Amino acid sequence: MVGSLAGFLGAASERSGVEPFPPADAFALLAPGLQRALWEMKWKDLRPIQREAILAWNGVDDTGRKPVPADLLIMAQTAGGKTEAAFLPVLSQIAAEAEGSVRALYVGPLKALINDQFERVELLCRHMDMPVHRWHGDVGADAKSSLVASPSGVLLITPESLESLLINRTPRLGAMFGGLRAVVIDELHAFLESERGLHLASLLSRLGRYVGGGVRPRRVGLSATIGDPMAAARYLCADAPETVRMIEGKGEQKELLVRVHWYGEEAGASGLRPEHGPEARDPACDPEDDPTVRAIGADLVTHMHASTNLVFANAKGRIEILADAANAVCRERGLEERFHVHHGSLSRVLREDVEREMKEPSPDTAICSSTLEMGIDIGSVRTVGQVGTPWSVASLKQRLGRSGRRDGESRRLRVYLTDDSEPESENPEKRLPLDLLQAVAVMELMLTDRWVEPPSPSRLDLSTLTQQVVSGIAETGGMRAAELHERLCVAGAFRGVSAAVFARVLRSLGTRDVVEQTRQAS
């Protein structure tokens, strides 16, 4: 069937002017429905990371040998084809068993990312009998009930919604996930860098108890900014990180155009000097009539009004001030107001309106928080703006990756900073423009050394452990302390927590009436 369809696709490609896929290659390992979908999408070839991922998932290495199939870590720049590199082999594996259980689980850090990837996976599955579902706070109760009643296909979910499933749908979990084959974790770096990663690792461990036959679903991690690949491998497969297959896309070497705007006394920056902390150091934090805010707004209009762009600010409250300032300049110049606001505190309707606007052919600019930093596809972005000091190399690299996605197109970065120095101070440190120095250092590390901060996960995160204790008890209705320790700390994500420490945590929670020990418990 594969051979005959591949031949048909090759002949059809010649008629349509699209180059056929090479025979007997990774493409031949894909399910026929996926082959047809790629042909209709006019793909000329698979990208190298997609080809390598398909072969690796099927247990084939570059030499043609067949080692034991392993978990995958796929690292490539934004728009490098990571999503398809993960789903093409996974969907092909589960193509013949779509019904009867959720077969593939995709975990993403943001609802907006879930929505975006849902559309991409549906597009791949359009010629397969493969249902695609999503589950988060904005999904209706009817859709969720339908999945619970008839679990199947692919489920895209956030960690928080996954925990809600564990607690609120416990009797149905065996039926829902008994045949789970694969787990895809998108934007893996976002989980490695915070307690949220430990939380997700614990949830996946708990979910594994409901998979039938003791079979551990294989995992795929996706990211554009991994500072320590071995740390990511340990996250994906704690028992055997050395077995994780690492696939790295080289990508096109893009020209980078950078301009740093530094506003001093003449722009009114004296009123923007920080009193303390990063919140006060953002140049957009003062009232709308501040000269520096107005100067930034004017520059945004001058250089971004005629194109599609993303401008990141370090705090939500300043995003709206900047958008107001830019649109005020538009009105003064008789231009259409094209600067929009996007951050996590907006309603779903407003966020989705902005996302739709950004995908339209007309030029628009979103002034946003980190909500648009990760892989939501909003099309081609000409320039990335950063208002305030970039706080990490990883974040700046992730944001910059949104620009210059077309072939041969340069990446463009504009950084807007305020002179935060105090020339008359007796403290030598305060006489230095620290924001400017930090911004230069971050860019130098990114460009010269190609360095990204390695993750530094907490070794003894008792707050997340406490939350998982309460969540685990809510899931099961109660269990013995020794069993709970085994689930969370021996077989689970909290492997650095001894039985003695765990007992102290439980006793502390008991004295505060968070948990209750019954007479039969031990």
VEXDREN-2710 file (C-alpha; in Angstrom, 1 decimal):
% VEXDREN-2710
k/r/px/py/pz
1/MET/0.0/0.0/0.0
2/VAL/2.8/2.4/0.9
3/GLY/4.7/1.6/-2.2
4/SER/1.8/2.0/-4.5
5/LEU/0.7/5.3/-2.9
6/ALA/4.2/6.6/-3.0
7/GLY/4.3/5.9/-6.7
8/PHE/1.0/7.6/-7.2
9/LEU/2.2/10.7/-5.3
10/GLY/5.4/10.8/-7.3
11/ALA/3.5/10.7/-10.6
12/ALA/1.0/13.3/-9.4
13/SER/3.8/15.5/-8.2
14/GLU/5.4/15.5/-11.6
15/ARG/2.1/16.7/-13.1
16/SER/1.7/19.5/-10.5
17/GLY/5.3/20.7/-10.7
18/VAL/6.2/19.6/-7.2
19/GLU/9.3/17.4/-6.7
20/PRO/8.5/13.9/-5.7
21/PHE/9.8/12.5/-2.4
22/PRO/12.8/10.1/-2.7
23/PRO/11.6/6.5/-2.7
24/ALA/12.5/4.0/0.1
25/ASP/13.2/6.9/2.5
26/ALA/11.7/8.2/5.8
27/PHE/8.7/9.2/3.7
28/ALA/7.9/5.6/3.0
29/LEU/7.6/4.9/6.8
30/LEU/4.7/7.4/7.1
31/ALA/1.1/6.3/7.1
32/PRO/-0.6/6.7/3.7
33/GLY/-3.0/9.4/5.0
34/LEU/0.0/11.5/6.1
35/GLN/1.7/11.0/2.8
36/ARG/-1.3/12.3/1.0
37/ALA/-1.7/15.2/3.4
38/LEU/2.0/16.3/2.8
39/TRP/1.5/16.0/-0.9
40/GLU/-1.6/18.2/-0.8
41/MET/0.2/20.7/1.3
42/LYS/2.8/20.8/-1.6
43/TRP/5.7/19.8/0.6
44/LYS/8.7/19.3/-1.7
45/ASP/10.7/17.3/0.8
46/LEU/11.0/16.5/4.5
47/ARG/13.4/18.7/6.5
48/PRO/16.5/17.0/7.8
49/ILE/15.2/16.9/11.4
50/GLN/11.9/15.5/10.3
51/ARG/13.6/12.7/8.3
52/GLU/15.9/11.9/11.2
53/ALA/13.0/11.9/13.7
54/ILE/11.0/9.5/11.6
55/LEU/13.9/7.1/11.3
56/ALA/14.8/7.4/15.0
57/TRP/11.2/6.8/16.1
58/ASN/11.2/3.7/13.9
59/GLY/14.4/2.5/15.5
60/VAL/16.7/3.2/12.5
61/ASP/19.9/5.2/12.8
62/ASP/22.0/6.9/10.1
63/THR/23.8/3.7/9.2
64/GLY/20.6/1.8/8.7
65/ARG/21.0/-0.2/11.9
66/LYS/18.0/-0.8/14.1
67/PRO/18.8/0.1/17.7
68/VAL/16.1/0.0/20.4
69/PRO/13.6/2.8/19.8
70/ALA/14.1/5.6/22.3
71/ASP/12.8/8.9/23.5
72/LEU/13.6/11.9/21.3
73/LEU/14.9/15.4/22.0
74/ILE/14.3/17.6/18.9
75/MET/16.1/20.9/19.0
76/ALA/15.6/23.5/16.2
77/GLN/15.0/27.2/15.7
78/THR/11.5/28.6/15.7
79/ALA/9.7/27.6/12.5
80/GLY/12.2/24.8/12.0
81/GLY/9.6/22.1/11.6
82/LYS/9.8/20.6/15.1
83/THR/6.0/20.0/15.4
84/GLU/5.9/17.9/12.3
85/ALA/9.1/16.2/13.2
86/ALA/7.3/14.9/16.3
87/PHE/3.9/14.2/15.0
88/LEU/4.7/12.6/11.6
89/PRO/6.2/9.4/13.2
90/VAL/3.9/9.4/16.2
91/LEU/0.7/9.7/14.1
92/SER/2.1/7.0/11.7
93/GLN/2.6/4.6/14.7
94/ILE/-0.9/5.1/16.1
95/ALA/-2.7/5.2/12.7
96/ALA/-4.1/1.7/12.9
97/GLU/-5.4/2.1/16.5
98/ALA/-7.0/5.5/16.7
99/GLU/-10.0/4.4/18.7
100/GLY/-10.4/2.9/22.2
101/SER/-8.0/5.2/24.1
102/VAL/-6.1/8.5/23.8
103/ARG/-3.0/7.3/21.9
104/ALA/-0.9/10.4/21.8
105/LEU/-0.7/13.2/24.4
106/TYR/0.7/16.6/23.6
107/VAL/1.5/18.9/26.5
108/GLY/2.0/22.6/25.9
109/PRO/2.6/25.5/28.3
110/LEU/0.0/27.9/27.0
111/LYS/-3.7/27.6/25.9
112/ALA/-3.0/29.7/22.8
113/LEU/-0.2/27.4/21.8
114/ILE/-2.6/24.4/22.3
115/ASN/-5.1/26.1/20.0
116/ASP/-2.5/26.8/17.3
117/GLN/-1.0/23.3/17.4
118/PHE/-4.5/21.8/17.3
119/GLU/-5.1/23.3/13.9
120/ARG/-1.7/22.0/12.6
121/VAL/-2.3/18.5/13.9
122/GLU/-5.8/18.4/12.4
123/LEU/-4.4/19.4/9.1
124/LEU/-2.0/16.5/9.2
125/CYS/-4.8/14.1/10.1
126/ARG/-7.3/15.2/7.5
127/HIS/-6.9/12.0/5.5
128/MET/-6.6/9.7/8.5
129/ASP/-9.3/8.3/10.8
130/MET/-7.6/10.1/13.7
131/PRO/-9.6/12.3/16.0
132/VAL/-7.8/15.3/17.5
133/HIS/-9.0/16.8/20.8
134/ARG/-7.9/19.7/23.0
135/TRP/-8.6/20.2/26.7
136/HIS/-8.1/23.4/28.6
137/GLY/-10.2/26.0/30.4
138/ASP/-11.6/27.6/27.3
139/VAL/-12.8/24.3/25.8
140/GLY/-16.6/23.6/26.3
141/ALA/-18.0/20.9/28.6
142/ASP/-19.6/19.1/25.7
143/ALA/-16.3/18.5/23.9
144/LYS/-14.7/17.3/27.1
145/SER/-17.6/14.9/27.9
146/SER/-17.5/13.5/24.4
147/LEU/-13.8/12.6/24.8
148/VAL/-14.3/11.0/28.2
149/ALA/-17.2/8.9/26.8
150/SER/-15.2/7.9/23.7
151/PRO/-11.5/8.4/24.2
152/SER/-9.5/8.3/20.9
153/GLY/-6.7/9.8/18.9
154/VAL/-4.6/12.7/20.0
155/LEU/-5.2/15.0/23.0
156/LEU/-3.6/18.4/23.3
157/ILE/-3.6/19.7/26.9
158/THR/-1.9/22.0/29.4
159/PRO/-0.3/20.6/32.6
160/GLU/-3.0/22.3/34.8
161/SER/-5.8/20.6/32.8
162/LEU/-4.0/17.3/33.0
163/GLU/-4.0/17.6/36.8
164/SER/-7.7/18.4/36.7
165/LEU/-8.3/15.2/34.7
166/LEU/-6.4/13.2/37.3
167/ILE/-8.4/14.6/40.1
168/ASN/-11.9/14.9/38.6
169/ARG/-12.1/12.0/36.1
170/THR/-10.2/9.4/38.1
171/PRO/-12.7/6.5/37.4
172/ARG/-12.3/7.0/33.7
173/LEU/-8.5/7.4/33.4
174/GLY/-7.9/3.7/32.7
175/ALA/-10.2/3.8/29.8
176/MET/-9.0/7.2/28.6
177/PHE/-5.2/6.5/28.7
178/GLY/-4.9/2.7/28.8
179/GLY/-3.5/2.6/25.3
180/LEU/-1.3/5.7/25.4
181/ARG/1.7/5.3/23.2
182/ALA/3.5/8.7/23.1
183/VAL/3.8/12.0/25.0
184/VAL/5.0/15.1/23.2
185/ILE/6.2/18.0/25.4
186/ASP/6.4/21.3/23.5
187/GLU/8.6/24.2/24.5
188/LEU/10.5/21.9/26.8
189/HIS/12.8/24.7/28.0
190/ALA/9.9/26.5/29.6
191/PHE/9.4/23.5/31.9
192/LEU/13.0/22.9/32.6
193/GLU/13.5/26.4/33.9
194/SER/10.8/26.4/36.6
195/GLU/8.9/24.5/39.2
196/ARG/6.3/23.9/36.5
197/GLY/8.6/21.3/35.0
198/LEU/8.8/19.3/38.2
199/HIS/5.0/19.6/38.5
200/LEU/4.6/18.2/34.9
201/ALA/7.1/15.4/35.5
202/SER/5.0/14.3/38.6
203/LEU/1.8/14.4/36.6
204/LEU/3.2/12.3/33.8
205/SER/4.5/9.8/36.4
206/ARG/1.0/9.6/38.0
207/LEU/-0.7/9.3/34.6
208/GLY/1.6/6.4/33.7
209/ARG/-0.1/4.2/36.4
210/TYR/-3.2/4.1/34.2
211/VAL/-1.4/3.0/31.0
212/GLY/-2.2/-0.7/30.3
213/GLY/0.3/-3.5/30.4
214/GLY/2.9/-1.5/32.3
215/VAL/4.1/0.0/29.0
216/ARG/5.8/3.4/29.4
217/PRO/4.7/5.8/26.6
218/ARG/7.7/7.1/24.7
219/ARG/8.4/10.8/25.0
220/VAL/9.4/13.5/22.6
221/GLY/10.7/16.9/23.8
222/LEU/10.7/20.0/21.5
223/SER/12.6/23.2/22.0
224/ALA/14.5/26.0/20.2
225/THR/16.5/27.0/23.3
226/ILE/18.0/24.2/25.3
227/GLY/21.1/25.3/27.2
228/ASP/22.0/21.8/28.6
229/PRO/20.8/18.9/26.3
230/MET/21.7/16.3/29.0
231/ALA/19.5/18.0/31.5
232/ALA/16.7/17.8/29.0
233/ALA/17.5/14.1/28.4
234/ARG/17.4/13.4/32.2
235/TYR/14.0/15.1/32.3
236/LEU/12.6/13.0/29.4
237/CYS/14.0/9.7/30.7
238/ALA/15.4/9.9/34.3
239/ASP/16.2/6.2/34.4
240/ALA/18.3/6.1/31.2
241/PRO/19.1/9.6/29.9
242/GLU/21.9/8.3/27.8
243/THR/19.4/6.5/25.6
244/VAL/17.6/9.6/24.5
245/ARG/18.2/10.3/20.8
246/MET/19.1/14.0/20.3
247/ILE/18.2/15.5/17.0
248/GLU/19.4/19.1/16.3
249/GLY/18.4/21.2/13.3
250/LYS/21.2/23.4/12.0
251/GLY/18.9/25.9/10.3
252/GLU/19.7/28.7/7.9
253/GLN/22.3/31.2/9.2
254/LYS/20.4/34.4/9.2
255/GLU/21.8/37.9/8.9
256/LEU/20.9/39.8/12.1
257/LEU/20.2/43.6/12.1
258/VAL/20.3/45.1/15.6
259/ARG/19.6/48.7/16.8
260/VAL/19.7/49.7/20.4
261/HIS/17.8/52.9/21.4
262/TRP/19.1/54.4/24.6
263/TYR/17.1/57.3/26.0
264/GLY/19.0/59.8/28.3
265/GLU/18.3/63.1/30.0
266/GLU/17.3/64.8/26.7
267/ALA/14.4/62.4/26.3
268/GLY/13.1/62.9/29.7
269/ALA/14.7/59.8/31.2
270/SER/15.5/61.5/34.5
271/GLY/12.0/60.7/35.5
272/LEU/12.4/57.0/34.7
273/ARG/15.4/56.1/36.8
274/PRO/14.7/53.1/39.0
275/GLU/14.0/53.3/42.6
276/HIS/14.3/49.5/43.1
277/GLY/13.8/46.2/41.2
278/PRO/13.2/45.3/37.6
279/GLU/9.6/46.6/37.5
280/ALA/10.9/50.2/37.9
281/ARG/13.6/49.8/35.3
282/ASP/11.3/49.4/32.3
283/PRO/11.0/52.7/30.4
284/ALA/7.3/52.3/29.9
285/CYS/6.3/52.3/33.5
286/ASP/5.5/56.0/33.9
287/PRO/2.4/58.0/32.9
288/GLU/1.4/58.2/29.3
289/ASP/2.7/61.7/28.9
290/ASP/6.2/60.7/29.8
291/PRO/8.5/62.0/27.0
292/THR/10.4/58.7/26.8
293/VAL/7.2/56.6/26.4
294/ARG/6.2/59.0/23.7
295/ALA/9.6/58.8/22.0
296/ILE/9.4/55.0/22.0
297/GLY/5.8/55.1/20.6
298/ALA/6.9/57.4/17.8
299/ASP/9.8/55.2/16.9
300/LEU/7.5/52.1/16.8
301/VAL/5.2/53.9/14.4
302/THR/8.1/55.1/12.2
303/HIS/9.7/51.7/11.8
304/MET/6.9/49.2/12.3
305/HIS/3.6/50.7/11.0
306/ALA/3.9/49.3/7.5
307/SER/4.9/45.7/8.5
308/THR/4.0/42.9/10.9
309/ASN/6.0/42.9/14.2
310/LEU/6.2/41.8/17.8
311/VAL/7.2/44.1/20.6
312/PHE/7.9/42.5/24.0
313/ALA/7.8/44.4/27.3
314/ASN/8.8/43.1/30.7
315/ALA/5.6/43.9/32.5
316/LYS/1.9/43.6/31.5
317/GLY/1.0/47.0/32.9
318/ARG/3.4/48.8/30.5
319/ILE/2.2/47.0/27.4
320/GLU/-1.0/48.9/27.2
321/ILE/0.7/52.2/27.9
322/LEU/3.1/51.6/25.0
323/ALA/0.2/50.6/22.7
324/ASP/-1.7/53.7/23.6
325/ALA/1.3/55.9/23.0
326/ALA/2.0/54.3/19.6
327/ASN/-1.7/54.6/18.5
328/ALA/-1.8/58.2/19.7
329/VAL/1.1/58.9/17.3
330/CYS/-0.8/57.1/14.5
331/ARG/-3.8/59.4/15.1
332/GLU/-1.6/62.5/15.0
333/ARG/0.0/61.4/11.7
334/GLY/-3.3/60.4/10.1
335/LEU/-2.5/56.7/10.1
336/GLU/-4.6/53.7/10.9
337/GLU/-4.1/52.4/14.4
338/ARG/-2.3/49.1/14.1
339/PHE/-0.8/48.5/17.5
340/HIS/-2.5/45.8/19.6
341/VAL/-2.2/44.5/23.1
342/HIS/-1.6/40.8/24.0
343/HIS/-0.9/39.4/27.5
344/GLY/-2.2/36.7/29.8
345/SER/-4.6/38.9/31.8
346/LEU/-6.7/39.7/28.7
347/SER/-9.9/37.7/28.1
348/ARG/-9.7/34.8/25.7
349/VAL/-11.8/36.7/23.1
350/LEU/-9.5/39.7/23.1
351/ARG/-6.4/37.5/22.8
352/GLU/-7.8/35.5/20.0
353/ASP/-8.9/38.6/18.2
354/VAL/-5.3/39.9/18.2
355/GLU/-3.9/36.5/17.1
356/ARG/-6.3/36.6/14.1
357/GLU/-5.3/40.1/13.3
358/MET/-1.7/39.1/13.3
359/LYS/-2.3/36.3/10.8
360/GLU/-4.0/38.6/8.3
361/PRO/-2.1/40.0/5.3
362/SER/-2.5/43.5/6.6
363/PRO/0.5/44.9/8.7
364/ASP/-0.1/44.8/12.4
365/THR/2.1/45.0/15.5
366/ALA/1.4/43.2/18.8
367/ILE/2.9/44.7/22.0
368/CYS/2.9/41.7/24.2
369/SER/4.3/39.8/27.2
370/SER/5.8/36.3/26.9
371/THR/2.4/35.0/25.7
372/LEU/3.7/35.4/22.1
373/GLU/7.2/34.4/22.8
374/MET/6.6/30.7/22.3
375/GLY/5.5/28.8/19.2
376/ILE/2.1/30.3/18.4
377/ASP/2.2/30.6/14.6
378/ILE/1.3/34.2/13.6
379/GLY/3.0/34.1/10.3
380/SER/6.0/36.2/9.1
381/VAL/7.3/38.8/11.5
382/ARG/9.6/41.5/10.2
383/THR/11.0/43.0/13.4
384/VAL/11.1/42.0/17.1
385/GLY/11.2/44.8/19.6
386/GLN/12.3/44.5/23.2
387/VAL/11.4/47.3/25.6
388/GLY/13.5/47.1/28.7
389/THR/16.5/44.8/29.4
390/PRO/16.3/41.3/28.1
391/TRP/16.3/39.2/31.3
392/SER/17.9/36.0/29.8
393/VAL/19.7/34.8/26.6
394/ALA/17.1/32.0/26.2
395/SER/14.2/34.5/26.3
396/LEU/15.8/36.9/23.8
397/LYS/16.8/34.0/21.5
398/GLN/13.2/32.6/21.6
399/ARG/11.8/36.1/20.8
400/LEU/14.2/36.8/18.1
401/GLY/13.4/33.5/16.5
402/ARG/10.0/34.9/15.6
403/SER/11.6/37.3/13.0
404/GLY/13.0/36.5/9.6
405/ARG/11.2/33.3/9.0
406/ARG/11.1/33.6/5.2
407/ASP/13.9/32.2/3.1
408/GLY/16.6/34.8/2.7
409/GLU/15.0/37.3/5.1
410/SER/17.1/39.0/7.8
411/ARG/16.2/38.9/11.5
412/ARG/15.7/42.4/12.9
413/LEU/15.9/43.4/16.6
414/ARG/15.2/46.8/18.1
415/VAL/16.0/47.2/21.8
416/TYR/14.6/50.3/23.8
417/LEU/16.5/51.2/27.0
418/THR/16.6/54.0/29.5
419/ASP/19.7/55.5/31.0
420/ASP/19.4/54.3/34.6
421/SER/22.8/55.6/35.8
422/GLU/23.3/58.2/38.5
423/PRO/26.5/60.1/37.4
424/GLU/26.6/62.1/40.7
425/SER/26.3/59.1/43.0
426/GLU/29.2/58.2/45.3
427/ASN/28.5/54.5/44.6
428/PRO/30.6/53.5/41.5
429/GLU/28.0/50.9/40.6
430/LYS/25.2/53.4/40.3
431/ARG/27.2/55.6/38.0
432/LEU/27.2/52.7/35.4
433/PRO/24.4/52.3/32.8
434/LEU/23.6/48.8/34.1
435/ASP/20.6/48.2/31.8
436/LEU/22.7/49.0/28.7
437/LEU/25.6/46.8/30.0
438/GLN/23.2/43.9/30.7
439/ALA/21.6/44.2/27.3
440/VAL/24.9/44.2/25.5
441/ALA/26.1/41.2/27.6
442/VAL/23.0/39.2/26.7
443/MET/23.3/39.9/23.0
444/GLU/27.1/39.1/23.0
445/LEU/26.5/35.8/24.7
446/MET/23.7/35.0/22.2
447/LEU/25.6/36.1/19.1
448/THR/29.3/35.4/19.8
449/ASP/29.3/32.4/22.2
450/ARG/25.9/31.0/21.1
451/TRP/25.3/30.4/24.8
452/VAL/22.0/29.7/26.5
453/GLU/21.5/29.5/30.3
454/PRO/21.4/25.9/31.5
455/PRO/18.4/25.0/33.6
456/SER/18.8/24.9/37.4
457/PRO/15.9/22.9/38.7
458/SER/15.3/22.8/42.4
459/ARG/16.6/19.7/44.1
460/LEU/14.2/19.9/47.1
461/ASP/11.1/21.7/46.0
462/LEU/8.9/21.1/49.0
463/SER/6.2/23.5/47.9
464/THR/5.5/21.6/44.7
465/LEU/5.8/18.3/46.6
466/THR/3.1/19.6/49.1
467/GLN/0.8/20.5/46.2
468/GLN/1.3/17.0/44.7
469/VAL/0.6/15.3/48.0
470/VAL/-2.7/17.1/48.2
471/SER/-3.5/16.4/44.6
472/GLY/-2.6/12.7/44.9
473/ILE/-4.8/12.3/47.9
474/ALA/-7.6/14.1/46.0
475/GLU/-7.1/11.7/43.1
476/THR/-7.2/8.5/45.2
477/GLY/-9.4/9.6/48.1
478/GLY/-6.6/8.7/50.4
479/MET/-3.7/6.2/50.7
480/ARG/-1.0/5.0/53.1
481/ALA/1.9/7.3/53.6
482/ALA/4.4/4.7/52.4
483/GLU/2.5/4.2/49.2
484/LEU/2.2/7.9/48.6
485/HIS/6.0/8.3/49.1
486/GLU/6.6/5.4/46.7
487/ARG/4.4/7.0/44.0
488/LEU/5.8/10.6/44.3
489/CYS/9.3/10.1/45.5
490/VAL/10.6/6.6/44.6
491/ALA/8.9/6.0/41.2
492/GLY/7.9/9.6/40.7
493/ALA/9.5/13.0/40.1
494/PHE/10.7/13.8/43.7
495/ARG/13.5/11.3/43.9
496/GLY/15.7/13.5/46.1
497/VAL/13.1/13.3/49.0
498/SER/13.8/10.6/51.5
499/ALA/11.2/8.8/53.5
500/ALA/12.2/10.8/56.6
501/VAL/11.8/14.2/54.9
502/PHE/8.5/13.1/53.4
503/ALA/7.2/12.0/56.8
504/ARG/8.2/15.5/58.2
505/VAL/6.3/17.1/55.4
506/LEU/3.2/15.0/56.1
507/ARG/3.3/15.8/59.8
508/SER/3.7/19.5/59.1
509/LEU/0.6/19.4/56.8
510/GLY/-1.3/17.4/59.4
511/THR/-0.6/20.0/62.2
512/ARG/-2.1/22.6/59.8
513/ASP/-5.2/20.5/59.0
514/VAL/-4.1/20.3/55.3
515/VAL/-4.1/16.5/55.4
516/GLU/-5.7/14.1/57.9
517/GLN/-4.2/10.8/59.2
518/THR/-6.8/8.2/60.0
519/ARG/-6.4/5.5/62.7
520/GLN/-5.9/2.8/60.1
521/ALA/-3.2/4.8/58.3
522/SER/0.5/4.2/58.7
END
